[in-house]
Amino acid sequence: MARGVIFSKHFSGTIDTSDTRASAPSFPEPDITLASGKTLRILARNLDSEHINRFIQSATLNGVPLDNAWFRHQQVANGGTLVVTMGSAPTKWGTTNPPPSMSDSSSTFCAAMQP
């Protein structure tokens, strides 16, 4: 299943490159088969069919709290589980550490992409 169907909004790159940005999932328990053949399972707690609970309140990746609204491919390259808890109002979850920017020359990843 395409990642764009599972996470309905913000993306950067693809699931097999540098980083993936998390947003409200469209399905409660999708599984993504990675290029390696491993599985990334996504569990969306409190996701409702009325789409009232459309804001991520908290998340864990492989049992570790995920404070960023993004994660690196290396974190899921061997499969894993992303659990997001949904709610009806926005919180400050994911707002303290923005994802890397291609225009940030101080980023190791971005500097490697410069000519």
PATOR-438755 format. One record per residue (C-alpha): residue in one letter; x, y, z; residue number from 1. Coordinates in Angstrom, 1 decimal, always signed. Layout:
// residues N
<aa=a	east=X	north=Y	up=Z	i=NUM> $
...
This chain:
// residues 115
<aa=m	east=+0.0	north=+0.0	up=+0.0	i=1> $
<aa=a	east=+1.3	north=+3.4	up=-0.9	i=2> $
<aa=r	east=+2.6	north=+5.5	up=+2.0	i=3> $
<aa=g	east=+0.5	north=+8.5	up=+0.7	i=4> $
<aa=v	east=-2.7	north=+6.6	up=+1.4	i=5> $
<aa=i	east=-1.6	north=+5.7	up=+5.0	i=6> $
<aa=f	east=-0.3	north=+9.2	up=+6.0	i=7> $
<aa=s	east=-2.6	north=+11.6	up=+4.4	i=8> $
<aa=k	east=-0.5	north=+14.8	up=+4.4	i=9> $
<aa=h	east=+3.1	north=+15.8	up=+4.7	i=10> $
<aa=f	east=+5.9	north=+13.8	up=+3.1	i=11> $
<aa=s	east=+9.6	north=+14.2	up=+2.4	i=12> $
<aa=g	east=+11.3	north=+11.7	up=+0.1	i=13> $
<aa=t	east=+10.1	north=+8.2	up=+0.0	i=14> $
<aa=i	east=+10.0	north=+5.4	up=+2.6	i=15> $
<aa=d	east=+13.4	north=+4.1	up=+1.3	i=16> $
<aa=t	east=+15.3	north=+7.4	up=+1.5	i=17> $
<aa=s	east=+16.3	north=+9.8	up=+4.2	i=18> $
<aa=d	east=+13.2	north=+10.9	up=+6.3	i=19> $
<aa=t	east=+9.5	north=+10.4	up=+6.5	i=20> $
<aa=r	east=+7.1	north=+12.9	up=+8.1	i=21> $
<aa=a	east=+4.3	north=+11.6	up=+10.1	i=22> $
<aa=s	east=+0.7	north=+13.0	up=+9.9	i=23> $
<aa=a	east=-2.8	north=+11.7	up=+10.5	i=24> $
<aa=p	east=-3.0	north=+8.1	up=+9.1	i=25> $
<aa=s	east=-6.0	north=+7.2	up=+6.9	i=26> $
<aa=f	east=-6.2	north=+3.6	up=+8.2	i=27> $
<aa=p	east=-6.1	north=+2.3	up=+11.8	i=28> $
<aa=e	east=-3.6	north=-0.6	up=+11.3	i=29> $
<aa=p	east=-1.8	north=-0.6	up=+8.0	i=30> $
<aa=d	east=+1.3	north=-2.6	up=+7.3	i=31> $
<aa=i	east=+4.0	north=-1.3	up=+4.8	i=32> $
<aa=t	east=+6.3	north=-3.9	up=+3.2	i=33> $
<aa=l	east=+9.6	north=-2.2	up=+2.8	i=34> $
<aa=a	east=+12.1	north=-2.8	up=-0.1	i=35> $
<aa=s	east=+14.0	north=-5.1	up=+2.3	i=36> $
<aa=g	east=+11.0	north=-7.3	up=+2.7	i=37> $
<aa=k	east=+10.6	north=-6.3	up=+6.3	i=38> $
<aa=t	east=+7.3	north=-4.8	up=+7.6	i=39> $
<aa=l	east=+6.6	north=-1.4	up=+9.1	i=40> $
<aa=r	east=+3.3	north=-1.7	up=+11.1	i=41> $
<aa=i	east=+1.4	north=+1.4	up=+12.0	i=42> $
<aa=l	east=-1.1	north=+1.4	up=+14.8	i=43> $
<aa=a	east=-3.4	north=+4.5	up=+15.1	i=44> $
<aa=r	east=-5.0	north=+4.5	up=+18.5	i=45> $
<aa=n	east=-8.3	north=+6.4	up=+18.8	i=46> $
<aa=l	east=-8.6	north=+6.9	up=+15.0	i=47> $
<aa=d	east=-12.3	north=+7.4	up=+14.3	i=48> $
<aa=s	east=-14.4	north=+7.0	up=+11.2	i=49> $
<aa=e	east=-15.8	north=+10.6	up=+11.6	i=50> $
<aa=h	east=-12.2	north=+12.0	up=+11.4	i=51> $
<aa=i	east=-12.7	north=+14.0	up=+14.6	i=52> $
<aa=n	east=-9.5	north=+12.5	up=+16.1	i=53> $
<aa=r	east=-7.2	north=+13.7	up=+13.4	i=54> $
<aa=f	east=-4.4	north=+15.1	up=+15.5	i=55> $
<aa=i	east=-1.4	north=+13.1	up=+16.7	i=56> $
<aa=q	east=-1.1	north=+13.4	up=+20.5	i=57> $
<aa=s	east=+1.9	north=+11.2	up=+20.9	i=58> $
<aa=a	east=+3.9	north=+8.5	up=+19.2	i=59> $
<aa=t	east=+6.3	north=+5.7	up=+19.8	i=60> $
<aa=l	east=+8.6	north=+4.0	up=+17.3	i=61> $
<aa=n	east=+9.6	north=+0.5	up=+18.2	i=62> $
<aa=g	east=+8.5	north=+1.2	up=+21.8	i=63> $
<aa=v	east=+10.6	north=+4.4	up=+22.2	i=64> $
<aa=p	east=+8.8	north=+7.8	up=+22.5	i=65> $
<aa=l	east=+9.0	north=+9.7	up=+19.2	i=66> $
<aa=d	east=+8.9	north=+13.4	up=+19.9	i=67> $
<aa=n	east=+9.6	north=+14.4	up=+16.3	i=68> $
<aa=a	east=+6.9	north=+14.5	up=+13.6	i=69> $
<aa=w	east=+9.4	north=+12.6	up=+11.4	i=70> $
<aa=f	east=+11.8	north=+9.7	up=+11.5	i=71> $
<aa=r	east=+14.8	north=+8.4	up=+9.5	i=72> $
<aa=h	east=+14.6	north=+5.4	up=+7.2	i=73> $
<aa=q	east=+17.4	north=+3.8	up=+9.2	i=74> $
<aa=q	east=+15.0	north=+3.6	up=+12.2	i=75> $
<aa=v	east=+12.6	north=+1.4	up=+10.3	i=76> $
<aa=a	east=+14.9	north=-0.3	up=+7.7	i=77> $
<aa=n	east=+14.6	north=-3.6	up=+9.5	i=78> $
<aa=g	east=+10.8	north=-3.2	up=+10.1	i=79> $
<aa=g	east=+9.2	north=-2.0	up=+13.2	i=80> $
<aa=t	east=+6.1	north=-0.5	up=+14.8	i=81> $
<aa=l	east=+4.9	north=+3.1	up=+14.8	i=82> $
<aa=v	east=+2.1	north=+3.7	up=+17.3	i=83> $
<aa=v	east=+0.3	north=+7.1	up=+17.1	i=84> $
<aa=t	east=-2.3	north=+8.1	up=+19.6	i=85> $
<aa=m	east=-4.9	north=+10.4	up=+18.0	i=86> $
<aa=g	east=-7.0	north=+13.1	up=+19.5	i=87> $
<aa=s	east=-9.5	north=+15.8	up=+18.5	i=88> $
<aa=a	east=-7.3	north=+18.9	up=+19.3	i=89> $
<aa=p	east=-3.8	north=+19.8	up=+18.2	i=90> $
<aa=t	east=-1.0	north=+19.5	up=+20.8	i=91> $
<aa=k	east=+2.6	north=+20.6	up=+20.8	i=92> $
<aa=w	east=+3.7	north=+17.1	up=+19.8	i=93> $
<aa=g	east=+6.2	north=+17.1	up=+17.0	i=94> $
<aa=t	east=+6.8	north=+20.9	up=+17.1	i=95> $
<aa=t	east=+10.1	north=+21.2	up=+18.8	i=96> $
<aa=n	east=+12.5	north=+19.6	up=+16.3	i=97> $
<aa=p	east=+11.7	north=+20.3	up=+12.6	i=98> $
<aa=p	east=+12.8	north=+17.8	up=+10.0	i=99> $
<aa=p	east=+16.1	north=+18.4	up=+8.1	i=100> $
<aa=s	east=+15.8	north=+21.0	up=+5.3	i=101> $
<aa=m	east=+17.5	north=+20.6	up=+1.9	i=102> $
<aa=s	east=+18.5	north=+24.3	up=+2.3	i=103> $
<aa=d	east=+20.3	north=+23.7	up=+5.6	i=104> $
<aa=s	east=+24.0	north=+23.4	up=+4.7	i=105> $
<aa=s	east=+24.8	north=+22.5	up=+8.3	i=106> $
<aa=s	east=+22.9	north=+19.3	up=+8.0	i=107> $
<aa=t	east=+25.1	north=+16.3	up=+7.2	i=108> $
<aa=f	east=+22.6	north=+14.8	up=+4.8	i=109> $
<aa=c	east=+21.9	north=+18.1	up=+3.1	i=110> $
<aa=a	east=+25.6	north=+19.1	up=+2.8	i=111> $
<aa=a	east=+26.2	north=+15.8	up=+1.0	i=112> $
<aa=m	east=+23.6	north=+16.7	up=-1.6	i=113> $
<aa=q	east=+25.3	north=+20.1	up=-2.3	i=114> $
<aa=p	east=+27.2	north=+20.4	up=-5.7	i=115> $
